[in-house]
Amino acid sequence: DGAGLCILCSRPAQHTNSPPRLCAGMTALQFLLLAQGASALHVLRLPTAHLRSAAAAMGEIHRVPAPAPVSDSASLAGDMTGVTYYEDKLCVEEEECELPEEGEFTVAILGDLHLDPRKMEDYETGRGHFLPIIEDAQRRGVATALVSLGDLGESKSVDPENTQELFAGTTACHELAAGYLSSFGCPYEVIGGNHDLEGIDEFSTDEANLEAFCRIHHKPTMQFCRQIADRTLLVGLGSTVFRTAKYTSHEVTVDDEQLAWFERLVSEHPSEEGWKVFVFTHAPPIGSGLRVLQENHVVNGCCWLNHSGGKNGDPRTTTKFIELVRRHRCIKAWFSGHFHLGQDYQDSITFPTIPREEGPYPNRGSCVFAQTSVMRAGTSRDTRQQSRLLRGNKDGFEICTVNHAAGGTVRLDATITYTDSNHEVGVYAHDHAELDHDSFMKVYSPSEGDECYVGYDGDGDGVSIDPTDGCQVDEETVAWWHMSDGRVLGVYDGRLIEYEPSTLAPLGLVVGYDELQGKKVVVVGSGVPDECVASTASVSQAVGMEGADCAEFEGEEQAVLLVDEETGGITVVQPNEDGSYWRKIVRNKMHRMREQRRVKAAAKWFKDKYGDDKDPEVLSSWGPYTSTVGQVYRKNDLALPAISTRALDSSIPK
């Protein structure tokens, strides 16, 4: 009719440095607001000529042509095997184009960046691959956003000749990252990974480091929620603990406040009302079924969100995420990074359901989980350089790979179509590669009914079991079983592993290969003895164990034994005090750094005192000491220790 639609969008608080945007040619009002994150708008219908004059006066105009019509049946279809996918769908500026489909949106997703100011070439190349996709979507009026999954800077010095300060987590790191993420031409969101509060030389506390992170990235809080389309939310949760981590500092810890916020959010946006939530975290939640690394993240206790129980060591926070996924079917997809693994493997994307012939129902609600790779070659564990692309509309969504090592080609990985508010159908779009290096093989996870499960003999005592069937453990041994208290243990890859009971996902290492090799694993009953029956009970008088023989217990108590038949030696694998078995071996980085400084100080003192002719042997003693003995010295001879405080080698590994 010769008139255009003028939409003046006011930016939210975190973008107050940006001028107001005048957007032309758009008739899907809500779409533009959601895409640009506007908090207010004014709508005017003006002649096109006046609109152009006003735009010139405002200083910035965005032309928003729309794509050619697409039928409903083809709304999520298309050949994404090569770079031509988007070329075929580009809107030619000279043509009149229609508006985008209802609820259409595009999100660029970047995995662990680990920016290094000396090595920016791959990042510039990767951005160049995304810019045409983002610009094309914006020209067509499609809502766009960028999400970074954290670990923004390199965890080493980037100026080693002048300083040993780690780059990750510093002000310089976050300023570089903010500038880079702002250069994609669309709003960006970012959440913290396990390295983003690692500015330990610059900031003395996690709180000070977190404040700088949020301030530089214009975030009011670590978590975020952005509405990208009608009843469609992008939601992020980030790690807020590093210096004060209970165990390893590289556990991705989502604090209790964020977790409570997230639970309220998904509760208040039910799928029955049409809400769809796409979640972004640095590490995946336990139960996601994604490929993980046995010898890195699993054994170090930093594989899953709140892997070691979060800030307070509470294991209930480990499984809370998957419980929310199961309970709230508005959660449609969950993107994570952390593992530095590529996107070419089938278990880099997992669906809520799987064919019956492939195994039991995985109980992942309505959520698709997707692993995101890395952009820079030097940070990849398997040579892949890839990012994710999420495209969706009211009918479903596509998960794609942008391959930075192949000129930015875009490949469709999976198509998910909504069948109703609580159900969807997912389809893989291509065959998958597999890794042939032992370190990168998928960690075996038990599944109900698989052939490796070892049950208790109905004719036995119900508490004793020989899970390795009388054989010595080697690298080929695979077996798993339930303990009487419900915990799950298994032998895999020559190691004894504990699995989380509700998801059967690996929790961590119990006994390593070096200790387990050549031994049998046996479980025997160790429950309440006959003398604890009320009528015949006797009370132990051993110092420190008074009455403990008849301590309260749950179910049938058991002992896990490692038996060396050649030597006759037996090792009892004692559970932790909370009943779990997996060993939280890696300790807080800050504690370890302080201990290393003390060791270096001891060596320096020796050199200063006695000269450089001889290198000192520096040992350390630690506490607390673990023993079944209840006193420090022997009862009848206080000169003889009952618990050894012998110092151990504390040399720093080369």
N, C-alpha and C positions, 0 to 999 in steps of 0.2 A: 504493500500500500504506500510505498515511498517513505515509510517511517522506519526508524530503527529503535531498538530498545536500549536504553542507557541504564546501566546498573553501577552504582557507585558503592564499592565495597570498603568498609572500614576494617582494618586489620586488627587482630587481637593484640593483647598487651606485649607478648613476646616479639612482635614484629613492628613495634612502634617506630623503629628507625626507617621503615620502608614507607614510601609515599602511598597515598590511596591509589587504587588501580581503577581505571575506567575501562569496562569490558563491553565490547560491542558485538552485536549479532547473536546474542544469546537469548533464548526464550525459556530455557529450563532454569528458572530462578534458583531453586534450591540446589541444583546441580553445581552452579558456579559458586554459590556460597560455601558449599561443602568442600569443593575442590580448593578454594583459596583460603579457607579457614576464617571467613568473615564473621564478625560479631554484630554487624549492623549493615543495613543497606537502604538506599533510596532508589526508587524506580521511576523513571520518566520516559514517556514516549515522545520522541523528537523526530523531526525530519532528518533524513540521513545526512544531509549537508550540514545541518546544525550540529549533529552528533560529531562529525569529523572536526568541525571547528572547536567544539568543546574539548575534544580529545587532544587536539594540538595545544590548547591552552593548559590542559592538565599535565601535558608532557609525556604521557605514556598511554598507548592504546594497544589492546590485544585483539587481533582479528580472530574470530572463532567460527570458521566454516565447519560444516557438519559433514559426515560421511555419506556416501551413496547408500540408498536403502538396502538393508540386509534382512532377509526373511527370518522368521522366528526359528525355523528348523536349522538355519545355518548360523545362528547367533554366536555359537561357541565353536564352530567348526573352522577348519582352515589348515592349510599345509604350513607347518612351522619347521620344516626340515632344513630350511636355508634362509639366507638373508632376504630372499624375495618376499617373504611373508608380509613384511610391513611395506615394502615397496609396492606390492599389489594393492594395498589398502590405503595408501596415501591419498589424501584429498587434494586434488589439483587446485591451486589457488584461483585459477581463472574460472573454474566451474562453480555453479550454484550447488551447494551441498546441503543435505538435510541434517537435522539435529541427531545427536547420538541416541543409541537405544536407552530405554528407561533403566536408570540405575547403573549405567556403565562407568567403570573406573579403571585406572591403571596405576600400579604401585611398583616402583623400582626398589629392590631389596638388596642391600650390600652386606656381605658377610664381614668377617674380621679384616679390617683394613691394615692395621699395624703400619701406619704411615711412617715413613722415614724421609725427611726432607732431602736427603742425598739421592733418593731413588724414586722420583716421582713419575717416571716415564710410563709405567704400567697404569698408574692412576689416571693420568691424562688420557691415555688410550682408552681405558675403560669408560671414562666419562664421555668420550667421543662416541662410544658405541650406544650409550643411553640417550644422548641428546636428541637424535632424530626421532626416537620412539616417543620421548616425552613431548617434543615440539609438535609432532604429528597429532598426538592425543589432544594436546591443548588447542591446536588449530580446529579440531573437530568438536571442541566443547566437552571433552571427556575430563572428568575429575582426575587429577594426578597428585601423587605424593611420592616422596623418597623416604625410606626407612633404613637406618644403619643399625646393625645388630651389635655394635660395640666392639671393644678392643681396638681403639682408634689409633694408638701409637705403638711404635716398636719398643719392646721391653729390653732395651739395652741403650748404651750411650750412642748418640748420633754424632758426637764430637769427641771421640776417644782420645785425641791428642791433648785436649784441654780439660776434660772432665769425665768422671765415671758415673755421673748422674744418669739414671734411667730416663729415657724420653717419655715413656708411657705415663699418663696421668698428670703431666706437668702443664702449667699454663701455656707454654709454647706449643705443646702437643695439641691441646684442645682448641687453641686459636687456629692452628693449621687445619685441624679437622673441620672446624666450623666454616672456615673459608672454603674448603674443598666441597663440603656437603651443600653449601649455599650456591655453588656454581652450576648446579644441575637445572636451574631455571624453574624449580617447583618447590613447594613447601617441604621441609624435611623434619623428620623426627629421629631421635637417637636414644638408645638406652645403654646403660653401662654394662661392660663385660668385666671379666676378672682382672683385667689390667688397667682399667680406667681410673682407679683411685690409687695408682702405684707411684704417684709423685711423692715418694717418701722423704726425699731430701728437701723438697720445697714446702711441704705441708706436714705438720706434726700430727694431725688427727684425720680420721676418715671424714669427719664432719666438715673440716675446712676444705679438704680436697673435693668433697661432694658439692659444697657451695660454689666453688670455682667452676666445676663441671656444669652445673645448672645455669650459672650466670653467663658463662661464655656461649652456651648453646641456647640461651633464652628460654630455659625451661623452669617453670615454677616448682616442679617436683621431678624426681627421677622418672616416675611412671607418666604415661601420657594416654590420652584418649582423643582421637580425631574422627569426626564423622565424615566419611568420604562419599557416601551416597545415601539414598533414602534407607533408613533403618539398617545402615551398614557402618560398623565401627572398626577403626584400627586402634589396637590397644597394646601398649608396651609396658613391660616390667623390667627393672634393671637392678644390677648388683650394687649394694651400698656398703659393703663390708670388705675391708682388706687388712688393715693393721690389727683389728680386734677379732679376727676370725678365730673361732675356737680350735679349729684344726688347720688344714691347709688354707693359705691365703688366697688360693686360686679356685676355691669353691665359689660358684656363682650364687650369691646369697641374696634372695629377695626377702626383705625384712617383714616383720609381722604387720606393720602399718600398710605396706603395699598389698600384702596378701589379703588383708581384711577389705581394703578398697576394691580389689579385683573381685572378691566374692560378692560384695554389694553390687558391683557393676553388672556382673552376669546375672545376678538374681533379679535386678531391676529391668533387664532387657531380655525377656523370655522369647524363645523361638516361636512360641504360639502366637505372639504378636508380630511376627515377621522379622525380628531382629537377627542380624548376622554379625558375629564378632570374629575378627582376624587378629591373632595374638602374635606378639614378637618378643622373644627373649634371647639372651645370648646363648645359654645352654638349653637343651630340651628338658622337659619333665620326665621323670622316670615313668615307664609304661608307654612311651612314644613308639617304641619298636625301631628306632633309627639305628643305623650302623654306628658302632662306637669302637674305640681303640682299647684293646685289652691291656697292653703294657704301658699305657699312659693315663688316660682319664679314669678308667675303672679302678686300677690298683691304687691310684693316688687319691681317690675319694673326691674327685672334682668333675665327674661325668655329667651328673644331672643337676637340675636346680635344687638348691638346699640339700645336696647329696649327703652331707654328714649331719644333717639336721638343722642347718641354718645357723644363725647367730648364737642361739641358745642350745644347740646340739639336740634339738627335739626331732626325733625321726618322724613324727606326725606331719611336720612341715614338708618332708620329702615327698610323701604321697598325696599331699593336699591338692596339688595341681591336677593330677590325673583324676582324682575324685571329683573335682569341679567339672572337668571335661565330661565325665560320665553322667553327672547330674544335670548339666546345663547344655542342651543341644543347640543353643545359639552359637556356641564356639565351633566355627566351621573349619578353621585352619590355624596352624601354629608353626611359625617359622623360627628357626634357630641356626646358629653358626657353631663356633667354639672348637670343632674337631678338625678344621682345615682339610676336610675331605671333599672330593668332587661330588657332582650331581649326576653321575652316569650309572649309578648302581640302583637296583630296584629298592633297596632299603634306605635310599636317600629320600624317598617319599613313602609314607605308610598310610593306608586307608583305614577308615573306621571298621570295615568288615573285610574279610578275605574269603575266597572260595572254600567250601567245606573240605575239599580234598587237600587243601594246603595246611589245614590245622584248625584248631578251635577258634571260636569267636574271641577276638582280642580285647573286646570291651573298651573301646576308645571313643565311646559316645558317637557324635557326628563329626568328629574332628579329623582332618587330614594333617599329618605332620610332615614338614619339609626341611631337610638339611640344606644350608646355604654354604657355598664354597668361598674362596678368596679371590681377590683381584690380582695381587702381585705374585709373580712367579716365586720369589724367594721365600714366601710364607706358606706355600702349598706343600702338603705331605704326600701328594700323589701326582704331582705335575699339573693338576687341573687348575685353570684360572677361569672361574665362572661366578656369575651372580644370578639372582632370581628375578623373574618378572611375574607379577600377579595381575591378571586381567579378569574383570568380573562384570556381571550385570544381574538383573533380577532373576535370571534363569540358572545361574551357577557361576563357576569361575574356572580359569585355566592357570596352571602353574607351568612356567616356562624357564628355560635356561638361556642366558646370554653368555656365549662362549668367547671370552676375551682372548683366548689363544688361537682363535680361528676367525679373526676379523670381525667379531661381534655378531656372528650368526645367531639367530634366535630359533630355538627348538622347543616345540611343545612337548612337555613331559607327562602331563596328566590333565584330564578334563573331568570336572566334577559338576554334575547336573542335579539341581534340587528336585526331588520328587514331591516333597511336601515340607512343612516347616521343621520336621524332625528327622527327615531321611534324605539321602542323596545317593547317587550312583557315581563311583569313581572308575576311570579307565586309564591305564597306562598307555602312553602314545607311542612307545618304541621299545625295542629290546634293550637290555641293560648289560653294561660291562661288569666284569668282576675283577677283583684285585688278586694278584698271584703272589704277593709278598706276604710272608707270615705275619709281620707286624700289623698289616692292614686288613687281615681277614676278619670277617664279621665274627663278633663274639657270640658263641653259642648261648642261646637262652632257652631254658626248658619250656615246654608247652604241655598242657594237660593231655595225658594219653600217649605221649610219644614213647618210643621204644627204649629210651634211655632211663625211664623212671624205674626206681627200685622200691617195691613195696615190702611191707612186713609179712612174713610167713604166718598164715593163719594158724599153723600148728606150733608156732614158737611162743616165746614169752611176750610178744607184742612190743618189746622195747629194744631188742637186739637185732642187728642187721649187718650183713657183709656186702656193702654196696659195690665193691670191686670184684665180687664173686671169687674171692680167694686169690686174686691175681695181684701182682705188684703194679703200682701205678707207673705208667709211662705217658708219652705225649699223645698216644692214641686213645687213652682211657676216657670215656664219657659216661657219666652216671649222675643221677640226682635223686634226692629223697627228702622226705619231710621228717623233721625231728618231732618229738611228741608235743612240744610246746608250740608247734605251728611254723617254726622257722624252717628255711629251706637251704640245704647245703648241696654242693655238687662238685664233682671232679671233672675238670676240663683243661686241656692243653697242659697237663702235668701239674696243675695247681688245684688247691681246694678253694672254692669260691662260695660266698654266700649270696643268695638271691632274695629279692624282695617278694614276700609271699603272695601279695595280691596281683602283681604284674609279672612275676617270675623274671624280672630284669636283674642284671648283675648289680650287686651292691658293692662288693669289694673283695680283696684278697684275704684269705684266712691263713693259708700256708703256701709258701712259694715252691717253685719247682726244685730248687736245690735241697730243700728239706724233705720234700715229699717223694722224690724219685726213688724207686726201688722198695718202697714201703707199701703195706696193705693199709687200707682204711677200714676200721671196724667201729661199729656203734654198739655199746652195751648198756644195759640198765645200771643206774647208779642211785636208784631211788631210796626212799625212806627205809632204813633197816628195821628188822623185826623189833628191835629193842625200843623203837619209838612208838609202838602200839601203847595206848594209854595204860593198859593193865600191867605192862612189863617194862615200862620206860625207865631208863637210867640216864642220868645227866652227866655229860662229860665234865671232867674237872681240869682239863688241859688249860693252861694259862692262855687267855685270849680267845678261847673257844668254848667257854662255859655255856652249856646248853645248846650249842650250835648243831649237835648231832641231830636234833629233832626240830631244827628251824622249819618255819612254814615253807611249804613248797607248792608248786602248781603242776598238776599232772604227774606223769611218770618221768622222773629225772633220768638223764642219759649222759654218758661220757663218750666223746669222740676220741678214738685211739689211732695213732700211727704206729704200726707194728713192723719192726725190722726182724724178720725171722732168722736171718743169718747171725746177728749179734744178740738177739733176744731182747733188744732195747724196745721200750714202749714210751711214746710221748703222748701225754694227755693234752688235747687241745682245749684249754680252758676258755669258756665264753667270757665276754666282757661283763662288767658289772650290771649292765642294762639287759643282759641276756643275749645280745647279738654276738656274732662270731667274727665279723670282718674287722681287720686291723686298720685303725686310723693312723697310718704310719707317718704320713707327711704332716709336719707340725707347722704352726704359724711362721711365716717368713720373717716377721719382725723379731720373734724370739731367736730364730736360727741366726739371723744377722748379728744380733747382740752377742750370742755365744761365740760366733766366729771372730768378732772384734776382741773378745776376752782372750781367745786362744792366740790371736796375733799379738796382743799385748804381752802375754806370757812369753812368747818367743822373742819378742823385742827386748823384754827385760833381761832374758838370758844372754842375748847377744851383747847388750850394753854392759852386763856384769862380767861376762867371761870371754868376750871377744867373738870373732867370727870363725874361729878355727873349728868349732864343733856345732852341729845342728842339734837343737834340743828335741827330745821326744815329749811332746805335749799331750797329756791325757786329760779327760774330763770325767767328772762323776755327776750323775743325774739322780733326781728323785721325781716322783715317788717310786719306791721299790716295790715290786710285786712278788708276793710269796704266800704260801699257805701258812707260814709261821706267824705266830701272833705276838712276837716280842723281838726286840732288836738284839738282845744278848741272851745267851743260854741261861736257863733258870738256875742251874747249879754252879755256873762258872761265868761270872760277869765279864771275864777277860776274853771269852770266846764269843764272837758274833754269831747270831743265829741267821742274820741276813747280811749278805755281802754288800759292801759299799765300794767294791773294787772299781777303780777308774777304768775307763774305756778309751780306745783310740779316738781322738777328736781331730785328726788331721783333715784338712780341707781337701776334698777330692779335686784332682787336677782337671 
